C-alpha cells in the first residue's frame, strides 16, 4: 500500500555572505543571507536500511544550496529562492516537494525590521 504522507529533512539557517539585491550597494558590498529548506520525501527505505544511499544526503544538499547562492547575483529574493528550489528538485530525485525560505537580515527598508523573507514551494 503506498504511503500518503511524505517525511521531511529540514536544513535550518544555512548562512551565506552574498551579493544579492536591487540597490547597487547590495550588489557591491554584499550582505548576509539565511536559507532554510524542507525536503519532502519518503525516508522509509533509509530508516529501514540505515544506509546513506537510501536517503537524501543533506551534506550534498547544503553544497547545492551554497553553489546556487554564491554562483550568481540576483536582484530579488524570489528569484534566488526559486533557483534553489529548482536546483534541489533537479539534483535530488528522491525529493518530491521542497519548501525554501530565504531571509535577508537588515534588508534596506525605511523602518525597523529583523529581516525580509520569501517562501518558495515547488514539487515534481
Beta strands, then each sheet from edge to edge (+ up, - down):
strand 1: 7-18
strand 2: 31-41
strand 3: 95-105
strand 4: 115-123
sheet 1: 1+ 2- 3+ 4-
end
